[in-house]
Every structure is written in structure tokens, then in C-alpha cells.
Amino acid sequence: MRNQITSACLAAALLAVGGLAGCSPSGDPVPSNSATPPPAVDTTLPTEPVQLVIAYCDAHPVEDLIDGFTALHPNITFDKQYEDCGNFATDVVNRLTSDSAPDLVQYVDSAIQTVAPAGHVLDLAPYLEAYDWESKFPASELAQLRLSPDGRTHGVGAQYGIPGGASYTGVFYNKSLLNQAGVEAPPGTLQEFQIALKAVKNAGLTPIALGSLDDGGIHLWGGLLTSLFGVAAAQDWVNGQPGATIDRAAAVEATTELADWARQGYFPASANGTKEDDARAQFAQGQAVFTVDGSWAVGTVQEGLGEEVGFFSFPGRTLQEPVTGQGFTAGFAISARSAKATVAAAFLDYLASAQAARISVGLGMLPVNVESAPEPAPGVASDLRQAYAQAVRDSGIVTFYDHATPTMHTTLTQGLQAVIAGQLTPADFIASVQADWQESKG
């Protein structure tokens, strides 16, 4: 679930670490900050028994993917070190900097920003080439797991992780209630969305289920921001590209739209005191026509509404614009201390396979390789898959905005609550967001 590991939780993981990791005891490729060029790698797996140690916090899909891999390679087993996600975010730094570091860890963004520049995470560039991962994984997902040498800029530098599962946000809608409001089809543009919201409100229905106590406000605002701000500028800002800024008219316009929706009563007055999980439950119970949520919500809304629930990407200004949404890949990294990096890399390659895709689909997730995955049955899961696949083709997926800095989740959550309550102007909110970014990026 997307909100299991947020930047707010990960801020605690930014601990001071020192020293550089040496070469892998096995002679596998050294960290990217080494002066020695990484050697070519052998993708041939050993036939003798091998055990990999893997640390993770999402039991599903990690354990399911492990089971699928070991079924193909019975000589390879895993020492599975599960930990609650709330604790894992902090502990992953200690794990990777210890002499007994696991071979594989579930990728935790803020922690990797700290430990990778110090040489504790393996640069996967040699395996990227050997396994041809650039043709197997979407470029946007690989880019999310690249990091500059100083740990400040995403999308460039070393490939420190490989995606294991994808997430994507957009708009879930109740078909029956939308028709009841006199709207015959889901909106295709932002203007049509605005018209639909007004029609729903006039019909005496709640337009949007919103839980802005945590992630819900960020997802709704993020949809508006991406539509009006543009994918390239938004991704540069989240990635921490030098000179990037969110303090622009389009960002103020997006925030003003959100404030207007609040004033017009398009979501419940209790939104600021409601968690996203609870807003999702309200929508699944038929208490609202729309909700802006992520792929992790499919199971809940489908169970509640069945065939009456659909999904579409957050609309842009025109139908000709790229399909966009926010998301982040759940990935894995290899410790620079691992003596079994070659075997660990084979597990990462497995994540792009058709079998891994079938496992992901079976769990209601988005597979990292959409082309190799079986098509889900008609319904909201199929709607979601089609929207995600188009966004991948359009290069329209922007990393969650709260990933921009370790403290950005708190800045966005608190600031958006104040905007919704009418206590903070959109311009002042955007200025505070950029100030957080500037403090982190220097």
C-alpha cells in the first residue's frame, strides 16, 4: 500500500553514516563511488545451494514473488527478514551500514538517499546492461530508482534499485451515482470534471470522498498540479533538479482550484479530520461519486461497489494532452557488502518476467512490465491497467510529490489542510512548499 512508507516516516531514517563500503567480498561490481570501473558480470546462476537474506516490510507481494522465484530455482532459498513498515523505514539505514547487511532490501527512498552516497548500496549498472533491463522495465520506473552521487537528485546517476511493483493514482467513480446526477460519461478534461462536480453537488450528492488528514489531500492536489503544471516541470522538481521551482503561476492555479472546490462543498466538511483509508471506505459504501486514490484501493472499492465502480486518469486541460498520474515503484536494492550479488540480481531480473506479472495481477497490483502481464477481467482493475499503460506510453507518471524532500509529506499535508480550511492562501502555500524544497536541496 502506497501510504505504508511515506516521506514523513522516512525522515527518521536520515541518520548520519560514515565510511565507504569496500569491494563486494565476491568480487561483484563495486559501489558507484569507487574509482575502479565495474567489471562485466556473469548472469549464469550457480547450481549449488545458495541462500539470500532479504529485508522487507510488505509481506505481499514480496513473499509471493520470492515463492515464484524459488519454484523456478529450488537451489536458491531466502532468509526472509520481515519487519513492520513503520519500523523498517528507520531500520533500513542500520541494516545497510552494518557488517551483516542483508543481500537484498526493499527500496526505501529517503534511506537510500543517505546510504548510497556513502557506498553502502550497489550500483546496478553492470546488471542493467547484462540483463537488458532498460528494455524490460518502463523508463519512468527505472528513473525513480536512480540517484546522483550526492544523493540529492533523482532520475540521474547510479541505478540503485530495480522496480518490483508499480502504483498509480487517478479517479475512481461510482457509475450509478454519476448517472443519477445526469452525467452520462466520466469526464475527459478538467473542464468536464468541473462541470460534473457541479452537477453532482446540485443533485444533492457528495462529489468527492476526501481524507486529507494524511495522503488524500496530496493525491487530489497532485492530480490538479500535474494537469496544470506539466509532467516535465513537475518531475524535475520532485527529482531535485538544480534550479527547479514549484513557485509558478500554474501551481498557484492548481491550489486555487482545490480551495474553490472546498468552498463549493465538493467534499465533506470533515475531510481534514478524515484519513484516506476512511474516505476510501466511504466511497466504497456509495457515499460519494468520486475519490482520488491509488491502485492499492482497487480491492476495497471493487468489493464495495462491484461492477458499479470505474477508474480514469486525472484529466488534463484537453483530450490531446498526455495521460498523467502520480506513482512510485516498489523496488529492491542490493547491499554493496553482498557476496551473492549475482544471484540477487537474478531475482531482480525475475521481477520483469511474465510469471512475476501474473503474481502481481493476482494480488490486485500493477505489474512492472505491463506488456507481459495477463489482462485482468473487465471492470475497475482493467480500467486502471489501461490508464496506467497509457500513462507509461505517454511518459506521464510523476513521482509522488511528497518524495521531493524528507519533510515534504508533512509540509504538504499540513499546508493543504490549511488551504482547504481557508486559513492559508494558495500563493503562500506554494511558497512554503518551495521553501522546504530549497532548504533540502540547497
Phi, psi and omega in degrees: 000138188301320187273013176286324179235104180247168179299331178298316178292323188284343179303327179293343183276352183279076182262157178285130177231151182225162176085154179251144176285144177276194178295153175298138180304337182272354185083008177292170184309140183274167179302158186293341181271006177282149178283344181276126178298140180293135181284166174294154183243156177258126181266006178284128182273147178291157178262343178281162180299136178223139175240129176257141174262125181232131179250133186202167179231348177258099183304319172247123020260000191306309184294325178294320179291322176300314180299320179295321180291315182291336175295327178278331183230079185299339180282350180254120179241169183232136166270102188272115182250087181277145176213147177304139185299327179298324179271329186298321182304322178280319188287337184298329177296313179297322180297313185286338180265358180273161178291340179254040182299143176294162178289318182235143173226146171295134187291123176240113193306302185294325178293318179297324177302330181275311190273334181295314179300335179274003173089016185266354181238138184285132170284121187271013184307315180298323179286327177304318180283315184297322182264358181056047183295335181293340176265351184258334182242146176302138181302323182295326181282322175297319182298327180296339183250021172255149186213139178291161183304329180272358177078010185261336187239125177270161176087353179223164175090215186283148175271098185267349181212163176233136184293143178241348180185149186247152173233156184204137180251154178185206187246121170270143180220151178266111186299315183296315181292325178295318177295324178299329179276001177087013179257119190275338183214153178297146184294143179255347178227166179297322178296318178296326177296316179299318179296318180295319180298318179295319180296320179296316179297317180294336179277002179081018180253161175277118183295309188229127169279123186224131173242089185268011175291334177228257190271341188301318179297322180295319181293318179294311178298321180297324176297314178296318183297312182299319180298321187263332185272325181102144185295312186299312181294321180295315182292323176301320181291313179298321181290342181085028179298134180306133178086354180292148177211146175259354184279071182227165184300323183295324179290322175295321178297317179297318180290324177297321177299316178299316180297322178296319179298323177295315181296327181276001176074033182281348170222162187301150178297339181272009186304319182291342178256012184246134176281157180300320178302319181288323176296321177299317179296321178299316178297317181295339178268006177081024183267359178207160182274323182232158163207142178262115188210186184246177183301334179294348183271353188305312183302315182295312185288327179290321177296322182281321189245349177058231183286352183277355181255138176229177183216142171214153177293149179302125189288152176262191181293321182226165178289342183277350182285156177300150174286131185230159175188167177260154179183170175205142181275138172275110189240186180225147176236158178250134178294141176293342179272355184295131174272001184231037184298326180298318179290319178299322179294327177296324176295320178296321178296325179301332183296341179268000186283162177296326180294316178297324178296319179296322178296314180299314180297320179297336179266006180078021182258172172266124179287152180288334178244093186295329184292332183265358185269146176292146180284128177292165178298153178306141182143198186295325178296322177291320176303313181298313181300315181296319179295316179297314181300321179292321178296323176298313180296326182273002185052045187254011182266122179255134176302143179313133186296332180286356175279354186299320177217162179298337182254003187294329180299316178294316180300315181290314183300308183293320181294318180292326174299319180292323177296314180298324180279356181077020183259354182217132180286151177305320181296317179292324178298311181298321178298321180291324178295316179293327178296320176299313180301314183296321180296323181282321186270340178080000000 
